[in-house]
Amino acid sequence: AAPVCCASTWTPHVAAASYHTPRLLPALALLSLGALLAVALSVSTGSVAISTAELWAVLQGEGEPLHHTLIFDLRLPRSLAAFATGGLLAVAGALMQVLLRNPLADPYVLGLSGGAAVGALSAMLLGLGSAAVSGSAFIGAIVSAITVFGLAHGTGSWTPTRLLLTGVVIAAGWGAVVTFMLAIAPTESLPGMLFWLMGDLAYARSPWPALTTLLALSLLLLPLGRSLNAMARGPLQAAALGVAVKPMEWSIYIAASLLTALAVTTAGSIGFVGLVVPHMLRLILGNDQRLILPACALAGGALLTLADTLARTIIAPEQLPVGVITALLGVPTFLLLLYRSR
């Protein structure tokens, strides 16, 4: 936690004057194309390969029944769930970094994944179905968010450092509970519990709640881009520029918590997406939140879709947890980013 706290005075350069619509549209168009290609590659890759011509035939309502079943019943829902989860995590990471003014903040820094893990593992220990596991994970994440904010707020106002330290302590407590639950779990339940903790899209349910939330919140956050740019400079400068700081901080926290809770509910605990994607985009596109937030939704979704494709094909017919792939990709990428920005 020490390196995170030491960076709490982060004040990124915000070049509001450099924001132009001609710059926004090509960047988002390129990212949208990349996202479509990632989803197309995901639905085409598997034990039964589907060519581009066969994929196009199925999308037109033609093609073989087997290909139709593989795409619409198996691969496309999983690919869309992966895309939605990646987008949720990346946008949540960008928001947390603005809220805490800390480049090392990520969606899980406030203990949300720990609370979700306790809820999901409790449902697994009780032998409940996947719907109950998802619902318990969502409830656990929301309870953790309320607990962290309530304790950090106390009887007065909260500061980014106070919120960060409270989240780290709560996350450590959840970690201890998770370890205890794994120690007492039956042997036959351990594989599923461990896969969930490492991130697993094999049992992802309908992607539409996550996709709908990602789209709705992304559209709602776009008009707040100027205020978010001001918030990234600190509360005093934001207030001087006419931003209602406290309501904005509440809005950012609630939005980031909701996005993270839905992501964890959909695919379990997946690391590095919410940390690496905003950093990569800031290096390429600058730090204007009006561009970064929609770019994070597209780039984060494409990244996790590709990672899930690797996870289910690299050692086929066995599958890896997608969190393993994101960690293997995220660690060297983040170290490279640190090296280049030294």
N, C-alpha and C positions, 0 to 999 in steps of 0.2 A: 504493500500500500504506500510505502514511502515515496517511490518515484512518482506515483500518481498525484499525491498531495503536493509535492514540491512543484508540480506543473500547474497548480490551480490558478496562477495569474496569467495564463495564456491569453493573449490578445492578438488574434490573427489580423493581418492586414485586410481591410475590406475596401476594395476599389469599386465603390458604387458607380463612379462615373464611367467605369470601363464596361458596364453592362449594356449590351445592345441586343435588340431582338435578332438582327442578322447573325449574331454569334450564338444565340440560344437555339434557334431552329436547326442549323446544321448539326450541332452537337447532339441534340435530342433525336434528330432523325437518324444519325449514325448509330446511336445507342439503341434506338428502337429496332433498327435492322439487325444489330447484333443479338438482341434479345429474341427476335423471331427465328434467327438462324440457330440459336442455342436450343430453343424449344423444338424446332424441326429436327435437329440432330438427335435430340433426346428421344423423340418418338420413333425415329428411324433405326435406332441402335438397340440391339438386344440379341437374345438367342435366335430370333428370326429377323434377319436384316430386311429392311424395307427400303427400296430405292426411291429416288426423288420422283420418278414417274409413277410408281405405285402409290406413294404418299399422295401425290396430286390427284390420282384417280379416286382414292378413298375420300378425299376432301370434297370431291365433286359428286359423291354419292355412288360411285362405281367401285370397281376393284373387287378383290376376293373377300369372301366373308371372314376368313381368318385374319386378314390384315385389318379389316374393319373392327373386329373384336379386340385385337391387340392394341390398336391405337386408341379407340374411344373408351374401352372398358378398363384398360390396364395402364398404358403408357402416358396418355395425355393427362388424365387426372393427377398422376404422380408428378409429371413435368410441371404442370400448372401449380401444384402444391409447392414444389421446390422453388419455382419462380416467385411465388407470393411470399414464401418464407424468407428468401434472400432479400427481396425488396423491403419487407418489413424490418429486417435486422439492419440493413444499411441505412434506411431513413431514421430508424430509432437511434443508431449510432451517431449520425450527423446531428440529431437534435440533442442528444446527451452531451456531445462535445460543445455545443453552443450554450446549453444550460449551465454546465459546470466550468465553461471556459477552460477546458482541459483536453489536450490532444490525445490523451491516453484513455479517455472515458469510452466505454462501449455499452451496449444494451444490458449487459449482465452485471455491471459494476455496482448496482444498488441491490443485489441479492434477488432479483426477480427470477432468475433461473433456479436458484436454490429453493425458493418457495414453490415454484412449479414442480421441481423434482420431488419434493416431499409429497405434494398432492398426488402426482402421478404414481409414485412408488407405493403410496398407501392404497390406491385403487388396485394396483397389481397384486399387492399382498392379500387383499381381500378377494382376489379372483374375479374382479369385475371386468366387463368388456371394454373394448377400445373406446367406445363413446364415453363411458364413465371415466376412463383414464384421461381423455382429452379435457373433459369438463373439470375434473379434479385438478389437472395441471393449470388450467386457466384460473380457477378459484385460488389456488396456491400462489400464483404470480400476483394476482390482484391484492391478496391479503398481505403479501410481502411488501408491495408498493405502498399500501396504506400504512403498514407498520413503520417502514423506514421514514416516510414523510412525517408521520405523527411524532416519532421520537426525535427526528432532526429538528422539527419545528419547536417542540417544547412549549414553553409559555411565551416565547417571543418569536422573533423572526429567525429564519434559517439562512445560512450562508452556504455557498458551494462546498467549502471545506467541511463544514459540519454535516451536510448531507452525504458527502462522499465517505467520511469516516463512519457514519452510522450505517451506510450501506455495506461497507467492508466488514464491519462487525456482525451485522445480521447475516451476511453471506457466509461467514465463518461458522455461525451457529447452525444455519441450514446444512452446511457441509457435514457437521458433526452428526446431525440427525440422519442424513443420507447414509453415512458410513454405518451407523447403528442399524438402520433398516436393512442394508446389504448383509450385515453380519448375521441377522436373525432370519433372513429370507430363506425359504426352501431352495434346495439345489436346482430344481427344475424351473424356478422362476428367475434365477440369476441372469441367464443369457438375455432374456427380454428386457430386464431392468437395466443391464449394462448397455445394451444397444440404445435404449431410450436416452440414457445419460450422455452417450457419445453422439447423439443425433441420428435419427433413423426415419427415412421417408417410406419404408416398405409398407407401413400400416397407416399412412396418412389418409384421412378421410376426405370428404368433399373439399376441394380447394376454394370454393366460391366464397365462404365467409372471409377468409384471409385476403383473397383477391379484391373483393368488394371493399373491405376496410382499407386496404392499401390505396386503392384508387380514390376513395372518398377523402381520406385524410390528406393524400397528396394534393388533391384539388383545393381542400380547405386551407392547406398551409401555403399555397402559392401566393395568395394576396398578403400574407404576413412576411414575405421575404425581406422587405425593407426593415421591418421591426426586428426580425431575426438578425439581420446584418448589424443593426445597432446594438442588440443584446450581446453579440459576440465581442463587442468592444468594452463591455462592462456595464453595470447598472447605472453608474453616474452619467456616463456619456449617453446611454440610452434614454435616461430621464431627461437629460438636457435637450435631446432631439425630439421630445414629445411622446415617448413610448411609455405606456402604463406598465411599469416594470413588474409589479407583483402579479397582476392578472396574466401577463405574458409568461412569467415563470411557471405559474400554475398550469397554463395551457400546454407549455412545452413538456412539463413533467407528466401530465395526464396522457398526452398524445404518445410520448415515448414509452410509457408504461403499458398502454393499450397495445401498441404495435409489438412490443416485446412479448407480452403475454400471449397474443395470438400466434406469434412465430413459434414460441416454445410449445404451445398447445398443438400446433400442426406437426412439428417435426422433432420435438425434443430439444435438447441443449446443443446448439451449434455455435462454435466459437469463430472468431477472427473476421467474419463477414462484416459485422458492424464496426470493426476497428480499421480494417485495411481498406475497404471500398471508399469511405469518405476521404481518407488520406490520398489514395491514388487519384481521385477525381479533383481534389484541391490542387494537386501538383500540376494537373493537366489543364483544368478549366478555371482555376482561381477559386476564390472563397465567397462568391456571391451566392447566398442561400436560395435565391430565386432560380438559379441554375443547378446548384448542387443537389437540392432535395429531389427533383424529378430525375436527375441523372443517377442518384443513388438508387432510386426505385428500379430503374432499368438495369443498371450495371450489377447491383446486388442480386437481382433476380436471375440475370444471365449467368453470373458466376456460380451461384448455387445449383442452377440447372445443369451446368457442365460438370460440376463436382459430383452431383448425384449420378450423372451418366457414367462417370469414371467409377464411382463406388459400386455400381451394379454390374459393371462389365470387366473390370480389371482382373478379377479372379473368378469370373463366371465359371460354373453356375452359382458359386457362393457370392455373397454380397458383403461389402464393407459398410460400416456406419459412415454416413456422409460427413460427420464431424471429423473423422480421421483424415479425409481428403482435404477439408478446408484448413485443418491444422498444418498438414504437410505443405499445402500451397501458401498458407498465410504467414508462417514463421519466416521462411526465406524472403518472401515479398516484403514483409514489414521491415526486416533487417536491411534489405536493399534500400527501402525508402529512407530509413534513418541514415544510412551511409551517404546517400546522395544529397540529403538535406543537412549534413553536418556543418 
